[in-house]
Amino acid sequence: MKKLKWLIPGMGVKRWIFLLILSVILTSMGSVFIIVEKNPDTRLGASLVIIAGIVGVITSVRKMVKTIVGVFLPDRESELVDIIYQKRYLERGSNVVVIGGGTGLSVLLHGLKDYTSNITAIVTVADDGGSSGKLREEFNVLPPGDIRSCLVALADAEPLMSKLFQFRFTEGEHLKGHSFGNLFITAMSKVTGDFEQAVRESSKVLAIRGKVIPSTLSKIMLVAEYQNGEVARGESNIPGKKTPIKKVFLEPKECEATGAALEAIREADIIILGPGSLYTSIIPNLLINGIYQEVSRSKVLKIYICNVMTQAGETDGYKASDHIKAIVHHTTTDIINTCIINTAGVPGGLLEKYKEERSGPVEPDRDKIRKMGYKVIGANVIDAKDVVRHDPHKLSRIIMNLIGEYTRRGSI
């Protein structure tokens, strides 16, 4: 009886079913006449009937598909090809694991999702400033800010939903400064009783391509020790000093990585560190028990994407090799095997703007990095309009080319 429901008036498919049946009959009859008739005029007529039948079949099938898609995706019929591409092609893409946090990570994810939907973002939860810091303190939850940015970067939902998650309140005594996405994830963690589950449920709302995973579920504090012996506690307090950083560490030191993060690293085809703040976004993830050990053991392509500009209070005067030295100092030499650095110049107007903020381009000292034993890819990977940041599409193309090269050779 359920099959007969297709014939109920108003379903929008009955006429196309009948057209399909009629078209199949016409095509069959035309084919028979082509075979048995010798008369050229009859064969010509039969050929026209076959053509009409084929056109009818194509039209009816197309209209039926459009009707059915229109029910399930009423506002996205025009995106059908993109949806099929994502489900069929992108699902066969490489397993990419990206480790970091902040704006840099979300920029990269925005580009990578055009090549594969098998992306896992392992995100720091050491943030204690801004909206995230307030929610962390008031509701005793992990900071949702970097998680939210990555979710939005991987989102395949309507643009309005992404804008909603990024919306930041500019008024209201208690809401000012908070983003809707941060509040949503916080509320979801209270409803589910589990921050990791809250992130998974938020991922469904945004229909993301891939997964976003907190690096740990422990409530950690990032601590920096400076060259002069001073110490700063809290991620937001670290860049405030004008003294070079000697090392960073976590409190408590014995914090465990999430099982999902470790599993993703073991199954990865490629592991990427950065881009992002060296001491406050990338290294904190690597300090969590199990993460850098799993990355070091992995035999896959392991890339570090170096920042394009230095960061005041963190990497003042750092060259590209200095970034790698800091990562190795906190982990081990086989944490990466390849480095991507920017070799393009920065427009003069922007250079002056960054100079006022005690920031400048990271020098791409390729020879020094090669002497350290790492492969170096130097290229123009920046988008330098209002600010200088990585161009997600340029960067993703380079990464995909490296994956292809690595796959063909079977080694670095």
SEGU-443599 format. One line per 5 residues: number of its first residue (from 1); for each residue x, y, z of N, C-alpha, C. Coordinates in steps of 0.2 Angstrom, whole numbers, plus 5000, padded with zeros to 4 digits. Layout:
// SEGU-443599
NUM> X:Y:Z:X:Y:Z:X:Y:Z; ...
END
This chain:
// SEGU-443599
1> 5004:4994:5000:5000:5000:5000:5004:5006:5000; 5010:5006:5003:5014:5012:5004:5017:5014:4997; 5018:5009:4992:5020:5011:4985:5015:5015:4982; 5008:5013:4983:5003:5017:4980:5002:5024:4982; 5005:5026:4987:5005:5033:4990:5008:5037:4985
6> 5012:5035:4981:5015:5039:4975:5010:5042:4971; 5005:5038:4970:4999:5040:4965:4994:5044:4968; 4995:5046:4975:4990:5050:4978:4990:5057:4975; 4985:5061:4973:4985:5068:4970:4989:5072:4975; 4993:5077:4972:4996:5082:4976:5003:5080:4978
11> 5005:5073:4976:5012:5071:4978:5017:5074:4973; 5015:5076:4967:5020:5080:4963:5024:5075:4958; 5023:5069:4959:5027:5064:4955:5023:5060:4950; 5016:5060:4951:5012:5055:4947:5013:5057:4939; 5013:5063:4937:5013:5065:4930:5020:5062:4927
16> 5025:5063:4931:5032:5061:4929:5033:5054:4928; 5029:5050:4933:5029:5043:4932:5026:5040:4926; 5020:5044:4924:5016:5042:4918:5020:5044:4912; 5024:5050:4912:5028:5052:4907:5034:5047:4906; 5037:5044:4911:5042:5040:4911:5040:5033:4908
21> 5034:5031:4910:5031:5024:4907:5030:5025:4899; 5027:5031:4898:5025:5032:4891:5032:5033:4886; 5037:5036:4889:5043:5037:4886:5047:5031:4885; 5046:5026:4890:5050:5020:4889:5046:5015:4883; 5039:5016:4883:5035:5012:4878:5037:5015:4871
26> 5037:5022:4870:5039:5025:4864:5046:5022:4862; 5051:5023:4866:5058:5021:4865:5058:5013:4862; 5054:5009:4866:5054:5002:4864:5051:5001:4857; 5045:5004:4856:5042:5003:4850:5046:5006:4844; 5049:5012:4845:5054:5014:4840:5059:5010:4838
31> 5062:5006:4843:5068:5002:4842:5065:4996:4838; 5059:4993:4840:5057:4987:4836:5056:4989:4829; 5053:4995:4827:5052:4997:4820:5059:4998:4817; 5064:5000:4820:5070:5001:4817:5073:4994:4815; 5072:4989:4819:5074:4983:4818:5071:4979:4812
36> 5064:4979:4812:5060:4975:4808:5058:4979:4801; 5058:4985:4801:5056:4989:4795:5061:4990:4790; 5060:4989:4784:5065:4991:4779:5064:4998:4775; 5058:5000:4776:5056:5006:4773:5060:5012:4776; 5064:5016:4772:5067:5022:4775:5063:5027:4779
41> 5057:5028:4776:5053:5033:4779:5050:5031:4786; 5049:5024:4786:5046:5021:4792:5052:5021:4797; 5058:5020:4795:5064:5020:4800:5065:5027:4802; 5065:5032:4798:5066:5039:4800:5061:5041:4805; 5054:5039:4804:5049:5040:4809:5051:5037:4816
46> 5053:5031:4815:5054:5027:4821:5060:5030:4825; 5065:5033:4821:5071:5036:4825:5068:5042:4828; 5064:5046:4826:5061:5052:4829:5057:5050:4835; 5054:5044:4835:5050:5042:4841:5055:5040:4846; 5060:5037:4844:5066:5035:4849:5068:5041:4853
51> 5070:5046:4849:5073:5052:4851:5068:5056:4856; 5061:5056:4854:5056:5059:4859:5056:5055:4865; 5056:5048:4865:5056:5044:4870:5062:5045:4875; 5068:5046:4872:5074:5047:4877:5073:5054:4880; 5071:5059:4876:5070:5065:4879:5065:5065:4885
56> 5059:5061:4884:5054:5060:4889:5057:5057:4895; 5061:5052:4894:5064:5048:4900:5068:5053:4904; 5073:5057:4901:5077:5061:4904:5073:5067:4908; 5068:5069:4905:5064:5075:4908:5060:5072:4914; 5057:5066:4913:5053:5063:4919:5058:5062:4925
61> 5063:5059:4924:5068:5057:4929:5070:5063:4932; 5072:5068:4928:5075:5074:4931:5070:5078:4936; 5063:5078:4933:5058:5081:4937:5056:5077:4943; 5057:5071:4943:5055:5067:4949:5061:5068:4954; 5067:5068:4952:5072:5069:4957:5072:5076:4960
66> 5070:5081:4956:5069:5088:4958:5064:5088:4963; 5058:5085:4962:5053:5085:4967:5054:5082:4973; 5058:5076:4973:5060:5073:4979:5065:5077:4983; 5070:5080:4980:5075:5084:4983:5072:5090:4986; 5067:5093:4982:5064:5099:4985:5060:5098:4992
71> 5058:5092:4993:5055:5090:4999:5060:5090:5005; 5066:5087:5004:5071:5086:5009:5075:5092:5010; 5076:5096:5004:5081:5101:5004:5077:5107:5001; 5072:5110:5004:5068:5115:5000:5071:5121:4998; 5076:5123:5002:5080:5129:5000:5087:5128:4996
76> 5088:5122:4995:5095:5120:4993:5095:5116:4986; 5090:5116:4982:5089:5112:4976:5095:5114:4971; 5097:5120:4971:5102:5122:4966:5109:5119:4969; 5109:5117:4975:5116:5115:4978:5116:5107:4977; 5112:5104:4974:5112:5097:4973:5118:5094:4971
81> 5121:5097:4966:5128:5094:4963:5133:5095:4969; 5133:5100:4972:5138:5101:4978:5137:5096:4983; 5131:5095:4985:5129:5090:4990:5132:5083:4988; 5130:5081:4982:5132:5074:4979:5140:5074:4979; 5143:5080:4977:5151:5080:4977:5154:5079:4984
86> 5150:5082:4989:5153:5081:4995:5152:5074:4998; 5146:5071:4997:5145:5065:4999:5149:5059:4996; 5150:5060:4989:5153:5055:4985:5161:5056:4985; 5163:5062:4983:5170:5063:4981:5174:5065:4988; 5171:5070:4991:5175:5072:4997:5176:5067:5003
91> 5171:5062:5003:5171:5057:5008:5177:5052:5006; 5180:5052:5000:5185:5048:4998:5192:5051:4999; 5192:5058:5002:5198:5062:5003:5202:5059:5008; 5208:5062:5009:5213:5060:5014:5211:5061:5021; 5213:5057:5026:5212:5059:5033:5217:5064:5035
96> 5214:5070:5036:5218:5075:5038:5217:5077:5045; 5222:5077:5049:5222:5080:5056:5225:5086:5057; 5222:5091:5060:5225:5098:5060:5225:5099:5068; 5231:5102:5071:5231:5103:5078:5233:5110:5079; 5229:5113:5083:5230:5120:5084:5225:5124:5088
101> 5223:5130:5086:5218:5134:5088:5218:5141:5086; 5214:5145:5088:5214:5152:5086:5212:5153:5078; 5213:5159:5076:5210:5161:5069:5214:5157:5064; 5221:5156:5065:5225:5153:5060:5222:5146:5058; 5220:5142:5063:5217:5135:5062:5211:5136:5058
106> 5206:5140:5060:5200:5141:5056:5200:5143:5049; 5205:5147:5048:5207:5149:5041:5209:5143:5037; 5213:5139:5039:5216:5133:5036:5210:5128:5034; 5206:5127:5039:5200:5122:5039:5195:5125:5033; 5194:5131:5033:5190:5134:5028:5192:5132:5021
111> 5199:5131:5019:5201:5129:5013:5201:5122:5012; 5203:5118:5017:5204:5111:5017:5197:5107:5015; 5192:5110:5018:5185:5107:5017:5183:5106:5010; 5186:5110:5005:5185:5109:4998:5188:5103:4995; 5192:5100:4999:5196:5094:4996:5194:5088:4999
116> 5192:5088:5005:5191:5082:5009:5186:5083:5015; 5182:5078:5016:5177:5079:5022:5180:5075:5028; 5185:5072:5027:5189:5068:5032:5194:5072:5036; 5191:5077:5039:5196:5082:5043:5194:5081:5050; 5199:5081:5054:5198:5081:5061:5203:5087:5064
121> 5199:5092:5067:5203:5097:5070:5203:5096:5078; 5210:5095:5080:5211:5095:5087:5213:5101:5090; 5208:5104:5095:5208:5111:5096:5210:5112:5104; 5214:5117:5105:5216:5119:5112:5211:5121:5116; 5211:5120:5122:5206:5122:5127:5209:5126:5133
126> 5215:5129:5131:5219:5133:5136:5216:5140:5136; 5212:5143:5132:5210:5150:5132:5206:5152:5138; 5208:5158:5141:5205:5160:5147:5203:5167:5147; 5203:5170:5141:5202:5177:5140:5195:5178:5136; 5193:5184:5136:5187:5186:5132:5180:5182:5134
131> 5176:5181:5130:5170:5178:5131:5171:5171:5134; 5176:5167:5131:5177:5160:5133:5180:5160:5140; 5184:5165:5142:5186:5165:5149:5181:5166:5154; 5176:5171:5152:5171:5172:5157:5166:5166:5157; 5165:5163:5152:5160:5157:5152:5164:5151:5156
136> 5170:5151:5155:5174:5146:5159:5174:5147:5166; 5174:5153:5168:5174:5155:5175:5167:5154:5178; 5162:5157:5175:5156:5157:5178:5152:5150:5178; 5153:5146:5173:5149:5140:5172:5154:5134:5173; 5160:5135:5174:5165:5129:5175:5165:5124:5169
141> 5165:5127:5163:5165:5123:5157:5172:5125:5154; 5174:5120:5149:5180:5122:5145:5178:5128:5140; 5183:5131:5138:5182:5137:5134:5180:5135:5127; 5174:5138:5125:5171:5136:5118:5174:5140:5112; 5177:5146:5113:5179:5150:5108:5182:5147:5102
146> 5188:5144:5103:5192:5141:5097:5188:5135:5094; 5184:5132:5098:5180:5126:5096:5175:5129:5091; 5172:5134:5093:5166:5137:5089:5169:5140:5082; 5175:5143:5082:5177:5145:5076:5179:5140:5071; 5181:5134:5074:5183:5128:5069:5176:5125:5067
151> 5171:5125:5071:5165:5122:5069:5162:5126:5063; 5162:5133:5064:5159:5137:5059:5164:5137:5052; 5170:5136:5053:5175:5135:5047:5173:5129:5043; 5171:5124:5046:5169:5117:5043:5162:5117:5041; 5158:5122:5043:5151:5121:5042:5148:5121:5035
156> 5143:5116:5034:5140:5116:5028:5133:5118:5028; 5131:5121:5034:5124:5123:5035:5123:5130:5031; 5117:5132:5031:5115:5138:5028:5120:5144:5031; 5122:5149:5027:5126:5154:5029:5123:5158:5035; 5117:5159:5035:5114:5162:5041:5115:5159:5047
161> 5115:5152:5047:5117:5148:5053:5124:5150:5056; 5129:5150:5051:5136:5151:5053:5136:5159:5055; 5133:5163:5052:5133:5170:5055:5130:5170:5062; 5125:5166:5063:5122:5166:5070:5127:5164:5075; 5131:5159:5073:5135:5156:5078:5141:5161:5079
166> 5143:5165:5074:5148:5170:5075:5146:5177:5078; 5139:5178:5078:5136:5184:5081:5139:5185:5088; 5141:5192:5089:5143:5194:5095:5139:5199:5098; 5136:5199:5104:5132:5204:5107:5136:5210:5109; 5134:5216:5107:5137:5222:5108:5134:5226:5113
171> 5129:5224:5116:5125:5227:5121:5122:5222:5126; 5120:5225:5132:5117:5221:5137:5122:5220:5143; 5120:5221:5149:5125:5220:5154:5129:5214:5155; 5125:5208:5154:5128:5202:5155:5130:5198:5148; 5127:5200:5143:5128:5197:5136:5134:5201:5132
176> 5135:5207:5133:5140:5211:5129:5147:5207:5129; 5149:5206:5123:5156:5203:5122:5155:5195:5121; 5149:5192:5122:5149:5185:5121:5146:5184:5114; 5149:5178:5111:5146:5176:5105:5140:5171:5106; 5136:5171:5101:5130:5166:5102:5133:5159:5102
181> 5138:5158:5098:5140:5151:5097:5143:5149:5104; 5147:5153:5107:5150:5151:5114:5144:5150:5119; 5139:5154:5119:5133:5153:5123:5130:5146:5121; 5129:5145:5115:5126:5139:5113:5129:5132:5115; 5136:5132:5114:5140:5127:5116:5140:5126:5124
186> 5140:5131:5127:5140:5131:5134:5133:5128:5137; 5128:5130:5134:5121:5128:5136:5121:5120:5134; 5123:5118:5128:5123:5111:5126:5127:5107:5131; 5133:5110:5133:5137:5106:5138:5133:5104:5144; 5129:5109:5146:5125:5109:5152:5119:5104:5151
191> 5116:5104:5145:5111:5099:5144:5113:5092:5143; 5119:5091:5140:5121:5084:5139:5125:5082:5145; 5128:5087:5149:5132:5085:5154:5139:5083:5152; 5141:5084:5146:5148:5082:5143:5150:5087:5138; 5156:5090:5139:5158:5095:5134:5159:5092:5127
196> 5162:5086:5127:5164:5083:5121:5157:5081:5117; 5152:5079:5120:5146:5077:5117:5142:5084:5115; 5143:5089:5119:5141:5096:5117:5144:5098:5110; 5150:5097:5109:5153:5099:5103:5151:5094:5097; 5150:5088:5098:5147:5083:5093:5140:5086:5091
201> 5136:5087:5096:5129:5090:5094:5129:5096:5091; 5133:5101:5093:5134:5107:5089:5136:5106:5082; 5140:5101:5081:5143:5099:5074:5137:5097:5070; 5132:5094:5073:5126:5091:5069:5122:5097:5067; 5121:5102:5071:5118:5108:5070:5120:5112:5064
206> 5127:5112:5063:5131:5116:5058:5132:5111:5052; 5131:5105:5053:5132:5100:5047:5139:5101:5045; 5144:5100:5049:5151:5102:5047:5154:5096:5043; 5159:5098:5039:5163:5093:5035:5169:5091:5039; 5168:5085:5043:5174:5083:5047:5172:5083:5054
211> 5177:5083:5059:5175:5083:5066:5180:5088:5070; 5177:5091:5075:5181:5095:5079:5181:5092:5086; 5187:5091:5089:5188:5088:5095:5193:5092:5100; 5190:5093:5106:5195:5096:5111:5201:5092:5112; 5207:5095:5113:5213:5091:5114:5213:5087:5121
216> 5209:5090:5126:5208:5087:5132:5202:5089:5136; 5199:5085:5140:5193:5087:5144:5195:5090:5151; 5202:5090:5152:5204:5093:5159:5204:5101:5158; 5203:5104:5164:5203:5111:5164:5210:5113:5166; 5213:5115:5160:5220:5117:5161:5222:5124:5161
221> 5227:5126:5164:5230:5133:5164:5237:5133:5160; 5238:5137:5156:5244:5138:5152:5248:5143:5156; 5255:5141:5157:5259:5145:5161:5266:5146:5157; 5268:5152:5157:5274:5153:5153:5280:5155:5158; 5286:5153:5157:5292:5155:5160:5296:5159:5155
226> 5298:5165:5157:5302:5169:5153:5310:5168:5154; 5313:5171:5149:5321:5171:5150:5324:5174:5156; 5320:5179:5159:5323:5182:5165:5320:5179:5171; 5317:5173:5171:5314:5169:5176:5307:5171:5179; 5304:5176:5176:5297:5178:5178:5293:5173:5175
231> 5287:5172:5178:5282:5167:5176:5275:5171:5175; 5271:5169:5170:5264:5172:5169:5259:5166:5169; 5254:5166:5172:5249:5161:5172:5243:5163:5169; 5240:5159:5164:5234:5161:5160:5236:5163:5153; 5233:5159:5148:5234:5161:5141:5234:5168:5139
236> 5229:5172:5142:5228:5179:5140:5233:5183:5143; 5237:5181:5148:5242:5185:5151:5249:5184:5148; 5250:5179:5144:5256:5177:5142:5259:5183:5137; 5255:5185:5132:5258:5190:5127:5260:5197:5130; 5257:5198:5136:5258:5205:5139:5265:5207:5141
241> 5269:5202:5142:5276:5203:5144:5280:5205:5138; 5286:5209:5139:5290:5211:5133:5297:5207:5134; 5296:5201:5138:5302:5197:5139:5302:5191:5135; 5307:5188:5131:5307:5182:5128:5304:5176:5132; 5300:5172:5129:5298:5166:5132:5303:5160:5132
246> 5304:5157:5138:5309:5152:5138:5305:5145:5137; 5300:5144:5140:5296:5138:5139:5289:5139:5142; 5284:5135:5139:5277:5135:5142:5276:5128:5145; 5271:5128:5150:5269:5121:5152:5262:5122:5155; 5259:5116:5156:5252:5116:5158:5251:5115:5166
251> 5246:5117:5169:5244:5115:5176:5237:5113:5176; 5236:5107:5178:5240:5102:5180:5244:5099:5175; 5250:5096:5176:5254:5093:5171:5252:5087:5169; 5248:5083:5173:5246:5076:5171:5239:5077:5168; 5238:5080:5163:5232:5080:5159:5232:5076:5153
256> 5226:5072:5152:5226:5067:5147:5223:5069:5141; 5225:5067:5135:5222:5068:5129:5215:5065:5128; 5210:5067:5124:5204:5064:5123:5206:5058:5119; 5202:5052:5120:5203:5046:5116:5202:5047:5109; 5197:5052:5107:5195:5053:5100:5201:5057:5097
261> 5205:5061:5100:5211:5065:5097:5216:5060:5096; 5218:5055:5100:5223:5050:5099:5221:5046:5094; 5215:5043:5093:5213:5039:5088:5214:5042:5081; 5212:5049:5081:5212:5052:5075:5219:5053:5072; 5224:5054:5077:5231:5055:5075:5234:5048:5072
266> 5232:5043:5076:5234:5036:5073:5231:5034:5066; 5225:5037:5065:5222:5035:5058:5224:5040:5053; 5227:5045:5054:5228:5051:5050:5233:5049:5044; 5231:5052:5038:5236:5051:5032:5241:5057:5032; 5239:5062:5035:5243:5068:5036:5241:5072:5042
271> 5246:5075:5046:5246:5078:5052:5248:5085:5051; 5245:5090:5053:5247:5097:5052:5246:5101:5058; 5252:5104:5060:5252:5109:5065:5252:5116:5063; 5247:5120:5066:5246:5127:5064:5242:5128:5058; 5242:5134:5055:5245:5140:5058:5241:5142:5064
276> 5245:5146:5068:5242:5149:5074:5247:5151:5079; 5245:5154:5084:5250:5157:5089:5254:5151:5092; 5261:5152:5091:5265:5147:5093:5265:5144:5100; 5265:5149:5105:5265:5147:5112:5258:5146:5115; 5253:5149:5112:5247:5149:5115:5241:5145:5112
281> 5243:5143:5105:5238:5139:5102:5241:5132:5099; 5247:5132:5097:5250:5126:5095:5253:5121:5100; 5258:5124:5103:5262:5120:5108:5257:5118:5114; 5252:5121:5117:5248:5119:5122:5245:5112:5121; 5243:5111:5114:5240:5104:5112:5246:5099:5113
286> 5252:5100:5111:5257:5095:5111:5260:5094:5118; 5258:5098:5123:5260:5097:5130:5255:5092:5134; 5250:5090:5131:5245:5086:5134:5247:5078:5133; 5247:5075:5138:5250:5068:5138:5247:5064:5132; 5251:5061:5128:5249:5057:5123:5249:5060:5116
291> 5248:5066:5115:5247:5069:5109:5254:5070:5105; 5259:5073:5108:5265:5074:5104:5268:5067:5103; 5267:5062:5108:5270:5055:5108:5267:5052:5102; 5261:5052:5101:5257:5049:5095:5259:5052:5088; 5260:5059:5088:5262:5062:5082:5269:5060:5080
296> 5274:5060:5085:5281:5058:5084:5281:5051:5081; 5277:5047:5084:5277:5040:5082:5275:5039:5075; 5270:5043:5072:5267:5042:5066:5272:5043:5060; 5271:5039:5055:5276:5039:5049:5273:5043:5043; 5267:5046:5044:5264:5050:5039:5267:5056:5038
301> 5265:5060:5033:5267:5067:5031:5265:5071:5037; 5270:5075:5040:5268:5079:5046:5271:5086:5044; 5266:5091:5044:5268:5097:5041:5267:5103:5047; 5272:5107:5047:5271:5113:5052:5270:5119:5047; 5265:5123:5048:5263:5129:5044:5265:5135:5048
306> 5271:5138:5046:5274:5143:5050:5269:5150:5049; 5269:5153:5054:5265:5160:5054:5269:5165:5049; 5265:5169:5046:5268:5174:5041:5270:5180:5045; 5268:5182:5051:5270:5188:5055:5272:5186:5062; 5276:5189:5064:5278:5188:5071:5273:5191:5076
311> 5272:5188:5082:5267:5190:5087:5270:5194:5093; 5268:5200:5094:5271:5204:5100:5270:5200:5106; 5275:5199:5110:5275:5196:5116:5275:5189:5116; 5276:5186:5110:5276:5178:5109:5283:5177:5105; 5283:5180:5099:5288:5177:5094:5292:5184:5092
316> 5293:5189:5096:5296:5195:5093:5303:5193:5090; 5304:5195:5084:5310:5194:5081:5312:5186:5078; 5307:5182:5079:5308:5175:5077:5308:5174:5070; 5313:5170:5067:5313:5168:5061:5309:5161:5060; 5308:5159:5054:5304:5153:5053:5308:5147:5057
321> 5314:5147:5057:5318:5141:5061:5317:5142:5068; 5316:5148:5071:5315:5149:5078:5308:5146:5080; 5303:5146:5076:5297:5143:5077:5298:5136:5078; 5301:5133:5073:5302:5125:5073:5306:5123:5080; 5311:5127:5081:5316:5126:5087:5311:5126:5093
326> 5307:5130:5094:5302:5131:5100:5298:5124:5100; 5295:5122:5095:5291:5116:5095:5295:5110:5097; 5301:5109:5094:5305:5104:5095:5308:5104:5102; 5309:5110:5105:5311:5111:5112:5306:5108:5117; 5300:5109:5115:5294:5106:5119:5292:5099:5118
331> 5295:5096:5112:5293:5089:5111:5298:5085:5109; 5299:5084:5102:5305:5080:5100:5306:5082:5093; 5312:5079:5090:5314:5082:5083:5310:5079:5078; 5306:5073:5079:5302:5070:5074:5295:5072:5074; 5294:5077:5077:5287:5080:5078:5284:5082:5071
336> 5289:5084:5067:5287:5086:5060:5292:5083:5055; 5290:5083:5048:5296:5082:5043:5295:5087:5038; 5291:5091:5038:5290:5096:5032:5287:5103:5035; 5290:5108:5032:5288:5115:5034:5285:5119:5028; 5280:5123:5029:5278:5127:5024:5279:5134:5027
341> 5282:5138:5023:5284:5145:5025:5282:5150:5019; 5280:5156:5021:5278:5161:5016:5285:5165:5014; 5285:5165:5007:5291:5169:5004:5289:5175:5000; 5282:5177:5001:5280:5183:4997:5281:5189:5002; 5281:5195:4998:5282:5201:5002:5276:5204:5004
346> 5276:5208:5010:5270:5211:5013:5270:5218:5010; 5264:5220:5008:5263:5227:5006:5265:5232:5011; 5269:5238:5008:5272:5243:5013:5267:5246:5018; 5261:5247:5016:5256:5250:5020:5254:5246:5026; 5253:5239:5025:5252:5235:5030:5258:5234:5035
351> 5264:5234:5032:5270:5233:5036:5270:5239:5041; 5269:5245:5039:5269:5250:5044:5263:5249:5050; 5258:5247:5048:5252:5245:5052:5255:5240:5058; 5258:5235:5055:5260:5230:5060:5266:5232:5064; 5270:5236:5061:5276:5239:5065:5274:5243:5071
356> 5268:5246:5070:5265:5250:5076:5263:5245:5082; 5262:5239:5079:5259:5233:5084:5265:5229:5086; 5271:5231:5085:5277:5227:5086:5277:5220:5083; 5275:5220:5077:5275:5214:5073:5278:5215:5066; 5281:5210:5063:5284:5210:5056:5284:5203:5053
361> 5286:5203:5047:5286:5197:5043:5291:5192:5046; 5289:5186:5046:5293:5180:5048:5298:5179:5043; 5305:5179:5044:5310:5178:5039:5310:5171:5037; 5310:5169:5031:5309:5162:5029:5317:5159:5028; 5320:5158:5033:5327:5156:5033:5327:5148:5031
366> 5326:5147:5025:5325:5140:5022:5331:5135:5023; 5337:5138:5022:5343:5134:5022:5344:5132:5029; 5343:5136:5034:5344:5134:5041:5339:5128:5043; 5333:5129:5041:5328:5123:5042:5330:5117:5039; 5332:5117:5033:5335:5111:5029:5341:5108:5033
371> 5345:5112:5036:5351:5109:5040:5348:5106:5046; 5342:5108:5048:5339:5104:5054:5336:5098:5052; 5336:5096:5046:5333:5090:5043:5326:5090:5041; 5323:5095:5040:5317:5096:5037:5316:5098:5030; 5311:5095:5027:5309:5098:5020:5306:5105:5021
376> 5307:5109:5016:5305:5116:5016:5301:5117:5010; 5295:5120:5011:5291:5122:5005:5290:5130:5006; 5293:5134:5001:5292:5141:5002:5288:5143:4996; 5283:5147:4997:5278:5149:4992:5274:5156:4995; 5271:5159:4990:5266:5164:4992:5260:5161:4994
381> 5259:5161:5001:5253:5158:5004:5249:5163:5008; 5250:5170:5006:5246:5175:5010:5241:5178:5007; 5236:5181:5011:5231:5185:5008:5232:5192:5012; 5234:5197:5008:5236:5203:5012:5232:5209:5009; 5226:5209:5012:5221:5215:5010:5221:5219:5016
386> 5216:5218:5021:5216:5223:5027:5221:5221:5032; 5222:5214:5032:5227:5211:5037:5231:5206:5033; 5236:5204:5036:5240:5198:5033:5239:5192:5036; 5236:5187:5033:5235:5181:5035:5236:5175:5030; 5236:5169:5031:5236:5164:5026:5230:5164:5022
391> 5231:5163:5015:5226:5162:5011:5224:5155:5011; 5218:5153:5013:5216:5146:5014:5216:5142:5008; 5215:5145:5002:5215:5141:4996:5222:5140:4993; 5226:5145:4993:5233:5144:4991:5236:5139:4996; 5235:5139:5002:5238:5134:5007:5235:5127:5006
396> 5229:5127:5005:5226:5120:5004:5228:5117:4998; 5229:5121:4992:5232:5118:4986:5239:5115:4987; 5243:5118:4991:5250:5116:4992:5250:5110:4996; 5245:5109:5001:5245:5104:5005:5243:5098:5001; 5238:5099:4997:5235:5093:4993:5240:5091:4988
401> 5244:5095:4985:5250:5093:4981:5255:5089:4985; 5256:5091:4991:5261:5087:4995:5259:5080:4997; 5252:5080:4998:5249:5073:4999:5250:5069:4993; 5249:5072:4987:5249:5068:4981:5256:5065:4980; 5261:5070:4981:5268:5068:4980:5270:5063:4985
406> 5268:5064:4991:5270:5059:4996:5267:5052:4995; 5261:5052:4992:5258:5046:4991:5261:5042:4985; 5263:5046:4980:5267:5043:4974:5274:5040:4976; 5277:5044:4980:5284:5042:4982:5284:5037:4988; 5279:5037:4992:5278:5033:4998:5283:5035:5004
411> 5286:5041:5003:5290:5043:5009:5291:5051:5007; 5294:5054:5012:5296:5061:5012:5302:5062:5007
END
